[in-house]
Amino acid sequence: MEVRKPREDETDVVRAIVEEAYSPYIARIGRRPAPMDDDYAARIRDRRVDVVEDAGELVGLVVLVDEGDGLLVENLAVRPVAQGRGVGRALLEHADRTAARLGRDELRLYTNSAMTENIELYARLGWRETGRRTEGGFQRVFFAKPTPATA
């Protein structure tokens, strides 16, 4: 598995990964999850997206936003056929390395409260819940963890 920046001509593939990863949650949430409607062409141009390529195929992505005092994992998406193969962990480890390289002490992320599998996964991986609130009509659960180099 290789984590790298996507090319602009891979924008449609990035969108497809997000559609595949988040579509199962539409019924639970009652609407399209926010990441499904993000502008991935702009995110790729701004160099905020990193992808995982496995055997020549893009199978996952992470959107990272430098907030100055921390690094936000704004979106983490893995194709359903690639889930359970360590793609998500590889992307979170990439986020750890990026935060350390930028000198950020903390990583942050949020997920929808209906995505219970994600909440359980983040807790197992050492993320601590920092709050719950509604934003843009979405019930969100917020997490943080220290950057490994500063832990």
Residue pairs with C-beta under 8 A, 6 or more apart in sequence:
1 52
1 53
1 54
1 86
1 87
1 90
2 52
2 53
2 54
3 50
3 51
3 52
3 90
3 91
3 94
4 50
4 51
4 53
5 44
5 47
5 49
5 50
5 51
6 13
6 14
6 44
6 49
6 50
6 51
6 58
6 61
7 44
8 41
8 44
8 45
10 44
10 51
10 58
11 40
11 41
11 44
13 58
14 40
14 44
14 49
14 51
14 58
14 61
15 40
17 51
17 58
17 59
17 60
17 61
17 77
17 78
17 79
18 35
18 36
18 38
18 40
18 61
18 75
18 77
19 36
20 77
20 79
20 80
21 77
21 78
21 79
21 80
22 32
22 33
22 35
22 36
22 77
23 36
24 80
25 33
25 112
25 114
25 115
26 32
26 33
28 114
28 115
29 112
29 114
29 138
31 137
33 112
33 138
34 136
34 138
35 63
35 75
35 77
38 63
38 75
40 49
43 49
43 63
48 63
48 64
48 65
48 74
49 61
49 62
49 63
50 61
50 62
50 64
50 91
50 94
51 58
51 60
51 61
52 58
52 59
52 60
52 61
52 78
52 87
52 90
52 91
53 59
54 82
54 85
54 87
59 78
59 79
59 81
59 82
59 85
59 87
60 76
60 77
60 78
60 79
60 82
60 87
60 88
60 90
60 91
61 75
61 76
61 77
61 91
62 73
62 75
62 76
62 77
62 91
62 92
62 94
62 95
63 73
63 74
63 75
63 76
64 71
64 72
64 73
64 74
64 95
64 98
65 71
65 72
65 74
66 72
66 102
66 104
67 104
67 108
69 104
69 105
69 106
70 99
70 104
70 105
70 106
70 107
70 108
70 144
71 95
71 98
71 99
71 102
71 104
71 106
71 107
71 108
71 147
72 107
72 108
72 109
73 92
73 95
73 107
73 108
73 109
74 109
76 88
76 91
76 92
76 109
78 87
78 88
78 91
79 87
88 121
89 125
92 125
95 107
96 107
96 147
96 148
99 105
99 106
99 107
99 147
100 147
100 148
100 149
100 150
104 147
105 146
105 147
105 150
106 144
106 145
106 146
106 147
107 144
107 145
107 146
107 147
108 130
108 142
108 143
108 144
109 122
109 127
109 142
109 143
109 144
110 140
110 141
110 142
110 143
111 118
111 119
111 122
111 140
111 141
111 143
112 118
112 138
112 139
112 140
112 141
113 119
113 132
113 139
113 140
113 141
114 139
119 129
119 141
122 143
123 129
125 145
126 145
127 143
127 144
127 145
128 143
128 144
128 145
129 141
129 142
129 143
130 142
130 143
130 144
131 141
131 142
132 139
132 140
132 141
132 142
133 140
133 142
134 140
